[in-house]
Structure formats: C-alpha cells, structure tokens
Amino acid sequence: MEKVGVLIISHGSRDVEWVNNVNHAVNKLGKSYEIPIVSSYLEVVKDRTIQQGIDQLEQKGVTQMIVIPLFVSSGSTHIDEMKFAFGLKKFPDCQTNIKPFRINSSVQMSSPLNDDPIVIEMILNKLQALSIEPKNERVLIIAHGSDKSGFHEKWIAILQSIALKIKKEGDFSDVDYAMLLPDQSIKKLTDWEMNFPEEPVIVFPFFLSKGYFTKTEIPNRLKDFSYRYNGETILPHSLIEKWLKKQIHLYINKIV
C-alpha cells in the first residue's frame, strides 16, 4: 500500500521573521490534510535539513513523496541542485556541493511559485497598500536573479511574464523588472527618473519572505532614488495555502 507524504523545502535564513513566515504557512497547511507534511530548509535553519525531512517522512511510512520547492523562481540554481540530489536528473547544470539524498521513496517535484495566477494575485494584493492611482504609477519588481547562463534566461522569462500580467491586471502605467544579480535596478530607475519624472514608482521585492535583501540590500542600492516601498514580500499571505494545496492535488492525482 503506497503512502503519500509532502516535503516542503525553502531556502532558509538567519532572519527569524523569514523563517516564522514559512513555518506559519506550512503549519496552517498541515491542519488541512491527514497525509504527513514536513517543512525543511536548504541551509541555515538548525535541525531542519532536507535529509532530516526525508527521514521524518519515511519514518512515518511514506513511499510516495511530493517535494514542493517553496522558492520564487525556476531560475534559482537551488532548484537544479535539488533535482540532482533527489535523483531527478543525472547531473546538475551548475557547480554544486550538494550530495545526493538518502531516500527510498519515489519522488515527484513541483515547480516553484514562478508566474502562477495565485502568485500574481498575491503580488497585486501587496501592491494595493502602496498604490494610489495605478494608471499614473510605475512598478519595478526586483528579484534576486542569476548571472549564470541558462538560469539567467529562466529568470528573465518568469519576470517578464509576471510584469506583463501585473501591468494588465493592475492597470498600471508600466511594470518592469530588475535583478540584483546582475544588478539592473539602478539603470531601470535612472531611465524612469529621466523619462517619466511625473510618474511615481512602486518597488516590489519578489522574494519569498522578508530578510537581508529586502530590509538592507534593496534600500541601500536604491538610496538615491524616490520610490514607494514597504518591504512586503510574498509571505505572509493567506493565499500561499491555496498555492500549496494546488501543487499537492496536482501531484496526488498523478500518483493515483
């Protein structure tokens, strides 16, 4: 008899608020299911490693594991590393120190958040706190990004799609994106300041949770510009449970 379990993986952070936001989302989800659900972290968070999460699920008798990477983009090198470590691909596309996990279960791995319609709804909700007249406002979505070949292109495709959807559904004057790696934010804001000085700019950090990049790095890089920013990220948001359930149901149906 096959037994299904869910392993939700996030990056991890030394910032307590970052970890608490993730823990709250996963704990709330766990109350909705009878199947075991475990949350693990790629790094930093003590005693919550991916291998410990795998072991915990298998000790509960899990034979079919649904792995959900709670990351914002398929362009993250960590997604590629995890696919390799779970045995879903023979070789990683990037240099990595991660070793294959010790696992007996069959594994299916979902996509990260990317440009899912639920994610677009979450971003629009967050922007409402800063928006006054969308038709006269510009939105810059800032993400971590990657300068590695192959991964950079994935980031571009996802961010372009998000920007187009936010512009259309939010009815903003314009929506664009910028990565921190490589650094594109200063050039984007300089261009807007020169060409559209009368249109206020809203900056949204496309990060899973609040941490160093949203509290320190982005404000430091943009200190010479005028813009609206409150540091609000994807989490916390009640709709994250809806997105997680969507992934679980999709893969449970595949297993069945």
Residue, then its C-alpha position, 0 to 999 in steps of 0.5 A: m500500500e503506497k503512502v503519500g507524504v509532502l516535503i516542503i523545502s525553502h531556502g532558509s535564513r538567519d532572519v527569524e521573521w523569514v523563517n516564522n513566515v514559512n513555518h506559519a504557512v506550512n503549519k496552517l497547511g498541515k491542519s488541512y490534510e491527514i497525509p504527513i507534511v514536513s517543512s525543511y530548509l536548504e541551509v541555515v535553519k538548525d535541525r531542519t535539513i532536507q535529509q532530516g525531512i526525508d527521514q521524518l517522512e519515511q519514518k512515518g511510512v511514506t513511499q510516495m513523496i511530493v517535494i514542493p520547492l517553496f522558492v520564487s523562481s525556476g531560475s534559482t540554481h537551488i532548484d537544479e541542485m535539488k533535482f540532482a540530489f533527489g535523483l531527478k536528473k543525472f547531473p546538475d547544470c551548475q557547480t554544486n556541493i550538494k550530495p545526493f539524498r538518502i531516500n527510498s521513496s519515489v519522488q515527484m517535484s513541483s515547480p516553484l511559485n514562478d508566474d502562477p495566477i495565485v502568485i500574481e494575485m498575491i503580488l497585486n494584493k501587496l501592491q494595493a497598500l502602496s498604490i494610489e492611482p495605478k494608471n499614473e504609477r510605475v512598478l519595478i519588481i526586483a528579484h534576486g536573479s542569476d548571472k549564470s547562463g541558462f538560469h539567467e534566461k529562466w529568470i528573465a522569462i518568469l519576470q517578464s511574464i509576471a510584469l506583463k500580467i501585473k501591468k494588465e491586471g493592475d492597470f498600471s502605467d508600466v511594470d518592469y523588472a530588475m535583478l540584483l544579480p546582475d544588478q539592473s535596478i539602478k539603470k531601470l530607475t535612472d531611465w524612469e527618473m529621466n523619462f517619466p519624472e511625473e510618474p511615481v514608482i512602486v518597488f516590489p521585492f519578489f522574494l519569498s519572505k522578508g530578510y537581508f535583501t529586502k530590509t538592507e540590500i534593496p534600500n541601500r542600492l536604491k538610496d538615491f532614488s524616490y520610490r514607494y516601498n514597504g518591504e512586503t514580500i510574498l509571505p505572509h499571505s493567506l493565499i500561499e495555502k491555496w498555492l500549496k494545496k494546488q501543487i499537492h492535488l496536482y501531484i496526488n492525482k498523478i500518483v493515483 
